Amino acid sequence: MYKRKRIVIALGGNALGNTLPEQMIAVKSTAKALCDLIEDGHQVVVVHGNGPQVGMINNAMAALSREDPKQPNTPLSVCVAMSQAYIGYDLQNALREELRKRGFVRTPVVTVVTQVRVDPDDPAFQNPSKPIGHFMSKEEAEHAEKAYGYIMKEDAGRGYRRVVASPKPVEIVEQDAINSLVDANKIVICCGGGGIPVTLQGDHLKGASAVIDKDFASCLLAKQLGADMLIILTAVEKVAVNFGKENEEWLDDLTVSQAEKYIEEGHFAAGSMLPKVQAAVDFASSGPDRTAMITLLSKAKDGIRGETGTRIHL
C-alpha cells in the first residue's frame, strides 16, 4: 500500500497545446490525469510551462506597438503574467469540471499569479541565450534592437530572434500565500512559466527581461512546501542515457550520485532533459524522504505506484 503524498507537478508544454483552441482541448485530458491523483487522495500543486503562450502574447503586444506609435512596448514580465492568468483560467476550469464529474463538488481550485525573485547579478544576465518570440529579418532585428533595446541573435539560418536571460529562481514571492492555500486543502496552480521574473530594488519588485525555467521554479516550490514528491512531466516515459544510440538505456531508478555522474558525462541535452534532471537532483538532495520523478503525464499515476518513470532519490 502506497502512502498519500504532497506532490508538486511540473507540466510540460505538450500538456497545453500551442494555440488557444488546442489549449482548450489539451487541458481537458491534462485535468483527467491530474484528477486521477487527486482522487487517490494526493495533495496536488500544479506548475505549468508557457513557452508557446508567452511567445504568442509577446508577438501580439509587439504588433500592437508597431501599429500604434503611442502604445509602449509591453515588458516580458507582463507577458508572463498574462500567460499565467489565461492558462490558469483554462486549467482551473478544466480541473473544476472534471472534479465535479467525479463527485468532488466543493473542491476549490485557484490560480496564484506568482512572482519569482531572481538575482540581478546572476551570470545568466551577462549571456542571454533563451530565444523567444517570432523570427525576424536582419532589418527587423536591427529595428528591434534600436527601438526596444532587445538583444537579437541569428538562429541557425532561420532568421533573427530575441534572446533573454534564464536566471535561477531565488525566492517565490507569494510562497506564504501558496502555503496557506495548500495547507487548507485547496488545489493550487502557481509559478506558471517559471514565475514572473522580478528583482528587488529597495521595496519595489521590478520585472526583469528574463524567463525562469519552470522545472527549477517547481523544485524551489516543492522544497518550500515540504513536498514528498516532485514530478516533472515530459514527452518520454523515462529518462535515457545514450539516447538515440544503439546502446540506449532507459533508467528506472537513480540515486542522486548516479544522476550527477550522468550529468557530468554529458548524457542530457541542455534546454531539454538536462534542466529536468538537474531540478530532480536538487529536490531529491534536499531530504531523505523526498523523491523526484520524470515521466509522461499519462503515466504519473503509475509512476507514483512505482510501476514506471525514472525515480531519483538519495
Phi, psi and chi 1 to 4 in degrees:
 res  aa     phi    psi   chi1   chi2   chi3   chi4
   1 MET       -  128.1 -176.5   67.5 -177.7      -
   2 TYR   -92.2  152.5   65.4   94.6      -      -
   3 LYS   -83.0  140.7  172.8 -171.5  160.2 -169.7
   4 ARG   -69.4  141.7  -71.0  177.5  171.0   82.8
   5 LYS  -129.6  159.7  -56.1  176.8 -174.1  -63.0
   6 ARG   -93.1  119.7  175.3  174.5  -74.8 -170.7
   7 ILE  -126.1  130.4  -55.7  167.7      -      -
   8 VAL   -98.7  126.2  170.7      -      -      -
   9 ILE  -113.6  124.0  -64.5 -173.1      -      -
  10 ALA  -100.6  108.4      -      -      -      -
  11 LEU   -80.8  132.4  -66.5  174.2      -      -
  12 GLY   -76.9  166.4      -      -      -      -
  13 GLY   -60.4  -28.2      -      -      -      -
  14 ASN   -67.8  -11.0   58.5  -30.3      -      -
  15 ALA   -83.8   -4.7      -      -      -      -
  16 LEU  -124.8   -9.0  -63.6  171.6      -      -
  17 GLY    77.2 -178.8      -      -      -      -
  18 ASN  -114.2  -13.5  -67.7  -55.2      -      -
  19 THR  -132.3  169.6   65.2      -      -      -
  20 LEU   -57.8  -48.7  -77.2  170.5      -      -
  21 PRO   -62.6  -40.2  -23.4   33.8      -      -
  22 GLU   -62.4  -40.2  -76.5 -177.6   14.0      -
  23 GLN   -63.3  -40.7 -178.9  170.7  -59.6      -
  24 MET   -58.5  -36.6  -70.5  -68.4  -70.1      -
  25 ILE   -77.7  -45.6  -63.7  168.2      -      -
  26 ALA   -62.2  -39.7      -      -      -      -
  27 VAL   -66.1  -23.0  -67.5      -      -      -
  28 LYS   -68.0  -45.4  -68.7 -174.7 -178.2  -62.9
  29 SER   -71.2  -34.7   57.2      -      -      -
  30 THR   -61.5  -43.4  -62.3      -      -      -
  31 ALA   -62.6  -38.2      -      -      -      -
  32 LYS   -62.1  -44.9  -71.6  178.4 -178.9  177.3
  33 ALA   -64.7  -40.4      -      -      -      -
  34 LEU   -67.9  -39.0  -65.1  174.7      -      -
  35 CYS   -69.2  -25.2  -73.3      -      -      -
  36 ASP   -59.0  -40.1  -75.8  -14.7      -      -
  37 LEU   -72.1  -41.7  -52.4 -176.3      -      -
  38 ILE   -63.0  -41.5  -64.1  165.2      -      -
  39 GLU   -64.4  -28.7 -163.3  167.2   31.1      -
  40 ASP   -77.0   -2.9  -87.5   -1.0      -      -
  41 GLY    99.3   -0.2      -      -      -      -
  42 HIS   -75.0  149.9  -61.8  -59.8      -      -
  43 GLN   -95.0  113.6 -164.4  172.2   43.4      -
  44 VAL  -110.8  130.1  172.8      -      -      -
  45 VAL  -119.4  132.4 -177.4      -      -      -
  46 VAL  -112.8  130.3 -177.9      -      -      -
  47 VAL  -119.6  140.8  177.5      -      -      -
  48 HIS  -129.7  157.8   58.8   77.6      -      -
  49 GLY   -78.9  174.3      -      -      -      -
  50 ASN  -152.3   20.2   71.2  -17.6      -      -
  51 GLY   -51.4  -62.5      -      -      -      -
  52 PRO   -62.3  -37.1  -20.1   31.5      -      -
  53 GLN   -69.6  -45.7  -65.4   83.4    2.3      -
  54 VAL   -69.8  -31.6   78.4      -      -      -
  55 GLY   -64.2  -41.7      -      -      -      -
  56 MET   -63.0  -44.2  179.4  178.7   66.3      -
  57 ILE   -65.3  -44.0  -67.6  168.4      -      -
  58 ASN   -60.0  -42.5 -176.5   69.6      -      -
  59 ASN   -63.9  -42.5  -68.8  -13.5      -      -
  60 ALA   -64.8  -42.4      -      -      -      -
  61 MET   -68.3  -36.2  -65.6  -62.7  101.2      -
  62 ALA   -66.7  -39.3      -      -      -      -
  63 ALA   -63.6  -39.5      -      -      -      -
  64 LEU   -62.2  -42.5  176.3   62.5      -      -
  65 SER   -68.7  -29.2   67.0      -      -      -
  66 ARG   -72.9  -36.0  -72.0 -165.7  -61.9  -89.7
  67 GLU   -74.9  -34.4  -70.0  173.3    8.7      -
  68 ASP  -123.6  101.8 -177.9   -0.2      -      -
  69 PRO   -58.0  -22.1  -21.3   32.3      -      -
  70 LYS   -79.5  -13.5  -63.7  178.3 -178.3  177.3
  71 GLN   -88.5  113.2 -171.2   68.6 -121.7      -
  72 PRO   -68.6  157.1   25.0  -32.9      -      -
  73 ASN   -66.9  141.1 -164.6   45.9      -      -
  74 THR   -84.7  124.4  -54.4      -      -      -
  75 PRO   -59.8  148.2  -20.9   32.3      -      -
  76 LEU   -59.0  -35.8 -179.0   57.9      -      -
  77 SER   -61.2  -35.6   55.5      -      -      -
  78 VAL   -70.3  -37.6  175.5      -      -      -
  79 CYS   -62.1  -39.9  -65.0      -      -      -
  80 VAL   -63.7  -42.4  174.4      -      -      -
  81 ALA   -60.8  -43.6      -      -      -      -
  82 MET   -60.1  -43.2  -70.1  178.2  177.6      -
  83 SER   -65.9  -39.6   74.4      -      -      -
  84 GLN   -57.8  -43.7  -76.3 -169.6    0.8      -
  85 ALA   -68.1  -46.7      -      -      -      -
  86 TYR   -80.3  -28.8   95.6   76.8      -      -
  87 ILE   -68.9  -43.4  -66.9  170.3      -      -
  88 GLY   -60.0  -40.3      -      -      -      -
  89 TYR   -56.5  -50.0  162.4   63.9      -      -
  90 ASP   -67.3  -43.2  -83.6   -9.0      -      -
  91 LEU   -70.1  -42.0 -166.9   50.9      -      -
  92 GLN   -68.3  -35.0   72.6 -175.4   32.8      -
  93 ASN   -69.6  -37.5  -78.5  -15.1      -      -
  94 ALA   -65.8  -40.6      -      -      -      -
  95 LEU   -65.3  -44.6  -78.1  165.6      -      -
  96 ARG   -59.8  -44.9  179.9 -179.6  178.9  -84.2
  97 GLU   -63.6  -44.5 -177.7  178.3  -20.6      -
  98 GLU   -66.7  -39.3 -175.7   63.0   28.3      -
  99 LEU   -63.4  -41.8  -75.6  165.4      -      -
 100 ARG   -64.2  -36.8  -70.4  176.9   73.8   86.9
 101 LYS   -60.9  -29.0  -73.1  178.9 -178.4  176.4
 102 ARG   -96.1    5.8  -59.1 -175.9 -172.5 -154.0
 103 GLY    94.7    3.6      -      -      -      -
 104 PHE   -91.8   76.3  -65.5   87.8      -      -
 105 VAL   -75.5  -31.2  177.3      -      -      -
 106 ARG  -109.9   29.4  -61.4 -176.7 -178.1  -82.7
 107 THR   -95.8  107.1  -56.5      -      -      -
 108 PRO   -74.5  140.5   -7.9   23.8      -      -
 109 VAL  -120.9  131.6 -173.5      -      -      -
 110 VAL  -137.1  142.3   61.9      -      -      -
 111 THR  -103.7  128.7  -62.3      -      -      -
 112 VAL  -105.3  114.9  177.9      -      -      -
 113 VAL   -68.6  113.6  175.2      -      -      -
 114 THR  -114.9  128.3  -43.9      -      -      -
 115 GLN   -96.3  140.6  -58.9  172.6   95.7      -
 116 VAL  -126.0  121.0  174.4      -      -      -
 117 ARG   -78.2  137.2 -174.6  170.0   65.1   82.1
 118 VAL  -121.8  161.9  -62.8      -      -      -
 119 ASP   -85.6  121.4 -176.0  -11.6      -      -
 120 PRO   -62.0  -17.9   21.0  -30.9      -      -
 121 ASP   -95.5    8.0  -64.1  -37.7      -      -
 122 ASP   -56.5  131.7 -169.6  -57.0      -      -
 123 PRO   -56.6  -22.4  -22.7   31.3      -      -
 124 ALA   -60.1  -28.9      -      -      -      -
 125 PHE   -69.9  -20.4  -76.3  109.0      -      -
 126 GLN   -84.8  -13.3  -56.5  -54.2  -45.7      -
 127 ASN  -140.3   69.5 -176.6   32.5      -      -
 128 PRO   -59.1  130.4  -20.3   32.6      -      -
 129 SER  -139.8   -4.9   58.3      -      -      -
 130 LYS   -89.4  111.0 -176.6   77.9  171.6  176.4
 131 PRO   -75.3  138.9   24.6  -29.4      -      -
 132 ILE  -138.9  160.8   64.7  164.5      -      -
 133 GLY    77.0 -172.4      -      -      -      -
 134 HIS   -87.7  165.6   64.2  -66.8      -      -
 135 PHE   -76.0  145.7  -71.4   98.1      -      -
 136 MET  -128.9  157.7  -59.8 -176.0 -166.3      -
 137 SER   -74.2  169.7   67.0      -      -      -
 138 LYS   -60.7  -40.4 -174.3  176.1 -179.0 -179.2
 139 GLU   -65.0  -43.8  -67.1   74.7   20.1      -
 140 GLU   -64.1  -38.9  -70.9  171.6  -30.5      -
 141 ALA   -64.6  -41.4      -      -      -      -
 142 GLU   -64.7  -37.6  -72.1  174.0  -10.8      -
 143 HIS   -64.6  -43.1  171.8   74.4      -      -
 144 ALA   -63.2  -37.4      -      -      -      -
 145 GLU   -63.9  -43.8  -73.9  178.8  -29.0      -
 146 LYS   -74.8  -43.3  -68.0  175.8 -177.5  175.6
 147 ALA   -77.1  -38.6      -      -      -      -
 148 TYR  -117.3   -7.5  -50.9  129.6      -      -
 149 GLY    76.0   19.0      -      -      -      -
 150 TYR   -68.1  153.4  -72.0  176.2      -      -
 151 ILE  -101.1  120.1  -62.0  171.7      -      -
 152 MET  -112.8  141.2  -52.7  -63.8  -62.7      -
 153 LYS  -135.0  145.1  -72.6 -171.9  179.1  178.7
 154 GLU   -71.6  139.4 -160.2  -84.4  -28.3      -
 155 ASP  -121.0   90.7 -169.7  -25.7      -      -
 156 ALA    50.4   39.9      -      -      -      -
 157 GLY    77.0    3.4      -      -      -      -
 158 ARG   -95.7   -3.4  -64.5  179.4  -66.4  176.4
 159 GLY   125.9 -168.6      -      -      -      -
 160 TYR  -109.0  143.2  -69.8   78.4      -      -
 161 ARG  -133.9  152.9  -67.6 -179.4   78.6 -172.5
 162 ARG   -70.2  139.5  179.9 -172.7  179.7 -171.1
 163 VAL  -121.1  143.4  -67.9      -      -      -
 164 VAL  -131.4  167.9  -62.6      -      -      -
 165 ALA   -74.6  156.7      -      -      -      -
 166 SER  -129.4   74.9 -174.8      -      -      -
 167 PRO   -75.0  162.1   29.4  -34.9      -      -
 168 LYS   -78.9  143.5  -67.5  -70.5  178.0   66.9
 169 PRO   -70.9  139.9   26.5  -33.5      -      -
 170 VAL  -109.8  -40.5  173.1      -      -      -
 171 GLU  -152.5  137.3  175.8 -166.4   10.5      -
 172 ILE   -92.2  111.0  -62.8  167.9      -      -
 173 VAL   -61.4  -40.4  176.6      -      -      -
 174 GLU   -91.3   22.1  -73.3   76.4   21.9      -
 175 GLN   -56.3  -44.1 -174.5   71.7   61.4      -
 176 ASP   -61.4  -41.6  -75.2  -11.0      -      -
 177 ALA   -65.3  -40.6      -      -      -      -
 178 ILE   -63.8  -44.1  -66.6  166.4      -      -
 179 ASN   -57.3  -44.9  -71.2   -1.5      -      -
 180 SER   -62.6  -42.1  -63.2      -      -      -
 181 LEU   -66.2  -43.2  -71.5  164.3      -      -
 182 VAL   -67.2  -42.0  174.0      -      -      -
 183 ASP   -62.0  -26.7  -72.0  -17.9      -      -
 184 ALA   -90.0   13.9      -      -      -      -
 185 ASN    65.2   31.0  -68.3  -45.6      -      -
 186 LYS   -87.8  152.1  -43.4  -56.6 -179.5 -169.9
 187 ILE   -90.7  118.7  -61.8  167.0      -      -
 188 VAL  -112.2  132.0 -179.7      -      -      -
 189 ILE  -108.5  122.1  -57.9  161.8      -      -
 190 CYS  -153.2  172.5   59.5      -      -      -
 191 CYS    55.2   31.6  -64.2      -      -      -
 192 GLY   -55.6  135.0      -      -      -      -
 193 GLY    65.5   18.5      -      -      -      -
 194 GLY    91.0   -4.3      -      -      -      -
 195 GLY   100.1  159.2      -      -      -      -
 196 ILE   -77.1  115.9  -57.2  162.5      -      -
 197 PRO   -72.8  127.1   25.7  -31.1      -      -
 198 VAL  -136.7  153.4  -65.2      -      -      -
 199 THR  -118.3  149.0   57.9      -      -      -
 200 LEU   -90.1  120.7 -175.4   60.6      -      -
 201 GLN  -124.1   95.0  -60.6 -173.5   -0.3      -
 202 GLY    67.5 -120.6      -      -      -      -
 203 ASP   -96.6    1.3  -67.8  -33.5      -      -
 204 HIS  -101.2  134.7  175.6   61.3      -      -
 205 LEU   -96.0  114.9  -69.7  169.1      -      -
 206 LYS  -105.1  129.2  179.7  177.0  173.9   57.8
 207 GLY   -61.3  140.9      -      -      -      -
 208 ALA  -111.7  147.1      -      -      -      -
 209 SER   -80.5   83.0  -69.5      -      -      -
 210 ALA  -156.7  166.0      -      -      -      -
 211 VAL  -130.1  124.6  173.5      -      -      -
 212 ILE   -93.4  132.7  -58.1  167.8      -      -
 213 ASP   -62.8  125.4 -171.7  -72.4      -      -
 214 LYS   -65.2  -26.9   71.0  147.0 -176.9    5.9
 215 ASP   -72.1  -38.3  -62.6  -42.1      -      -
 216 PHE   -68.1  -39.1  -68.9  133.3      -      -
 217 ALA   -64.9  -39.6      -      -      -      -
 218 SER   -63.5  -38.7  -61.0      -      -      -
 219 CYS   -62.6  -47.7  171.3      -      -      -
 220 LEU   -61.5  -44.1  178.4   58.8      -      -
 221 LEU   -58.9  -46.7  174.9   70.6      -      -
 222 ALA   -61.8  -39.7      -      -      -      -
 223 LYS   -66.6  -43.6  -71.2 -167.2  -71.2 -173.4
 224 GLN   -68.9  -28.2  -65.9  -62.4  -44.9      -
 225 LEU   -82.9  -10.2  -85.8  171.8      -      -
 226 GLY    67.7   37.8      -      -      -      -
 227 ALA   -69.5  153.3      -      -      -      -
 228 ASP   -83.0  -33.6  -59.0  -63.2      -      -
 229 MET  -138.0  145.5  -73.7 -168.4   78.8      -
 230 LEU  -116.1  119.5  168.6   63.9      -      -
 231 ILE  -111.3  118.4  -58.6  179.6      -      -
 232 ILE  -104.6  115.8  -61.6  174.6      -      -
 233 LEU   -96.2  137.6  -59.6  173.8      -      -
 234 THR  -145.6 -164.1 -174.0      -      -      -
 235 ALA   -91.4    1.7      -      -      -      -
 236 VAL  -127.4  155.3  -69.3      -      -      -
 237 GLU   -74.1  -31.6 -171.8  169.3  -20.3      -
 238 LYS  -143.0  164.6  -62.0  178.3 -177.2  179.4
 239 VAL   -83.0  144.8  176.5      -      -      -
 240 ALA  -126.3  150.9      -      -      -      -
 241 VAL  -106.5  154.3  -69.3      -      -      -
 242 ASN    55.7   41.4  -57.8  -50.2      -      -
 243 PHE   -58.6  129.9 -176.9   70.9      -      -
 244 GLY    80.4    1.9      -      -      -      -
 245 LYS  -104.5  172.1  -59.4  177.3 -178.0  177.2
 246 GLU   -62.8  -33.1  -70.7 -176.1    1.4      -
 247 ASN   -97.4   27.6   57.8  -19.3      -      -
 248 GLU   -55.7  136.8  177.8 -179.4   87.3      -
 249 GLU  -135.3  122.1  179.8 -174.9   -4.6      -
 250 TRP   -86.3  136.0  -64.0   98.1      -      -
 251 LEU  -106.7  130.7  -54.1  170.1      -      -
 252 ASP   -94.3  -42.4  -62.5  -48.7      -      -
 253 ASP  -144.4  129.2 -168.7  -89.4      -      -
 254 LEU  -134.1  138.7  -73.1  173.3      -      -
 255 THR   -81.6  163.0   63.4      -      -      -
 256 VAL   -56.6  -43.8  164.4      -      -      -
 257 SER   -65.4  -37.8   58.3      -      -      -
 258 GLN   -64.0  -44.1  -72.4  171.8  -36.3      -
 259 ALA   -63.7  -41.0      -      -      -      -
 260 GLU   -63.1  -36.5  -71.3  173.7  -25.2      -
 261 LYS   -64.1  -43.7  179.0  173.2  178.3  -72.9
 262 TYR   -64.7  -36.6  -73.9  135.8      -      -
 263 ILE   -62.8  -46.4  -70.1  170.8      -      -
 264 GLU   -61.4  -33.8  -71.1  173.0    9.2      -
 265 GLU   -79.2   -4.5  -68.7  173.2   -7.1      -
 266 GLY    78.6   30.6      -      -      -      -
 267 HIS   -76.1  -18.7  -77.9  -77.9      -      -
 268 PHE  -115.9  134.5  -48.9  121.0      -      -
 269 ALA   -74.7  134.1      -      -      -      -
 270 ALA   -63.6  141.0      -      -      -      -
 271 GLY    77.4    2.0      -      -      -      -
 272 SER  -131.6 -100.4  178.7      -      -      -
 273 MET   -80.7  -26.1 -171.4   56.9   74.9      -
 274 LEU   -56.5  -53.1  179.0   59.7      -      -
 275 PRO   -62.7  -29.3   18.9  -30.8      -      -
 276 LYS   -66.6  -45.7  -59.8 -179.3 -169.3  -53.4
 277 VAL   -67.9  -39.7  176.9      -      -      -
 278 GLN   -61.9  -44.1  -71.3  173.6  -35.0      -
 279 ALA   -65.1  -40.3      -      -      -      -
 280 ALA   -62.5  -41.8      -      -      -      -
 281 VAL   -64.8  -43.7  165.1      -      -      -
 282 ASP   -58.3  -48.0 -172.7   -5.1      -      -
 283 PHE   -65.7  -47.5  177.3   72.3      -      -
 284 ALA   -62.8  -29.2      -      -      -      -
 285 SER   -73.3  -14.7  -59.1      -      -      -
 286 SER   -84.3   -1.9   65.8      -      -      -
 287 GLY   178.3  149.2      -      -      -      -
 288 PRO   -67.8  -22.7   23.9  -33.3      -      -
 289 ASP  -101.4   16.4  -62.4  -39.1      -      -
 290 ARG  -109.2  130.2  -67.2 -178.6  170.0  179.3
 291 THR  -125.1  137.7  -58.1      -      -      -
 292 ALA  -109.3  148.4      -      -      -      -
 293 MET  -139.3  141.5 -177.3  171.7   65.2      -
 294 ILE  -120.3  125.1  -59.1  173.1      -      -
 295 THR  -165.0 -174.3 -168.0      -      -      -
 296 LEU   -79.5  152.0  -74.6  166.4      -      -
 297 LEU   -55.5  -45.5  172.3   65.0      -      -
 298 SER   -68.8  -13.5   59.7      -      -      -
 299 LYS  -107.4    5.3  -63.1  -68.2 -176.3  179.3
 300 ALA   -59.5  -44.5      -      -      -      -
 301 LYS   -62.1  -44.4 -177.4  176.2  179.2  178.8
 302 ASP   -65.1  -36.2  -65.2  -24.2      -      -
 303 GLY   -64.2  -41.1      -      -      -      -
 304 ILE   -62.0  -32.5  -68.3  170.7      -      -
 305 ARG   -79.1   -1.4  -64.3  174.3 -177.6  -91.0
 306 GLY    82.6   17.5      -      -      -      -
 307 GLU   -96.1  -14.9  -63.2  168.3    4.3      -
 308 THR  -163.7 -172.9 -169.6      -      -      -
 309 GLY    80.4  168.9      -      -      -      -
 310 THR  -104.7  118.8  -58.8      -      -      -
 311 ARG  -102.9  136.6  -59.2  168.3   74.5   89.2
 312 ILE  -124.4  131.0  -60.7  174.3      -      -
 313 HIS  -153.7  168.6   53.8   85.7      -      -
 314 LEU   -65.5      -  -80.0  174.6      -      -
